[in-house]
Amino acid sequence: MSINLIDDAWPGDAERSADLSLDDIRERYAGDLQDQIGKASVALLKAETALILDGDFLTRSESKAAQEAIDRAAERLSKLELKLQRVLDNEITVEVRH
């Protein structure tokens, strides 16, 4: 898997990105992934909690739609976690374009 980072990958840092080492780029990308994972985890927890609390008041189709949204959120979270693990294990190559 290859990740292409372009000048606007981190707004305001385009000029300095040429000075970043590959390890710096991986570390920043891993940090970005960790932030996304945190946000996805919170969103998933809120959705699951809402379904539990409001489940008795939802129609069958609303309940099904809510469960499908939860499943999609869980899948996204899983993919982000896998991507982060691959970055940490140095399985992802990073290409910087200017």
HULINSUL-V338418 format. One record per residue. N is the residue number from 1. RES is the residue in one letter. SS is DSSP state (@ for helix, = for strand, . for the rest). PHI is phi in whole degrees, 0 to 359 (999 if undefined). Layout:
N_RES_SS_PHI / N_RES_SS_PHI
//
This chain:
1_M_._999 / 2_S_=_235 / 3_I_=_246 / 4_N_=_259 / 5_L_=_255 / 6_I_._256 / 7_D_._308 / 8_D_._265 / 9_A_._301 / 10_W_._231 / 11_P_._312 / 12_G_._89 / 13_D_._250 / 14_A_@_303 / 15_E_@_293 / 16_R_@_277 / 17_S_@_298 / 18_A_._292 / 19_D_._271 / 20_L_._280 / 21_S_._280 / 22_L_@_302 / 23_D_@_295 / 24_D_@_298 / 25_I_@_296 / 26_R_@_301 / 27_E_@_296 / 28_R_@_294 / 29_Y_@_295 / 30_A_@_299 / 31_G_@_297 / 32_D_@_298 / 33_L_@_296 / 34_Q_@_298 / 35_D_@_298 / 36_Q_@_297 / 37_I_@_296 / 38_G_@_300 / 39_K_@_294 / 40_A_@_294 / 41_S_@_296 / 42_V_@_296 / 43_A_@_298 / 44_L_@_296 / 45_L_@_298 / 46_K_@_296 / 47_A_@_295 / 48_E_@_295 / 49_T_@_296 / 50_A_@_299 / 51_L_@_296 / 52_I_@_294 / 53_L_@_288 / 54_D_@_258 / 55_G_@_305 / 56_D_@_289 / 57_F_@_258 / 58_L_._266 / 59_T_._286 / 60_R_@_301 / 61_S_@_291 / 62_E_@_294 / 63_S_@_296 / 64_K_@_296 / 65_A_@_296 / 66_A_@_296 / 67_Q_@_293 / 68_E_@_296 / 69_A_@_295 / 70_I_@_296 / 71_D_@_298 / 72_R_@_296 / 73_A_@_295 / 74_A_@_295 / 75_E_@_295 / 76_R_@_299 / 77_L_@_300 / 78_S_@_299 / 79_K_@_295 / 80_L_@_297 / 81_E_@_296 / 82_L_@_295 / 83_K_@_298 / 84_L_@_299 / 85_Q_@_298 / 86_R_@_294 / 87_V_@_295 / 88_L_@_295 / 89_D_._272 / 90_N_._59 / 91_E_._268 / 92_I_._247 / 93_T_=_270 / 94_V_=_243 / 95_E_=_244 / 96_V_=_255 / 97_R_._245 / 98_H_._236
//
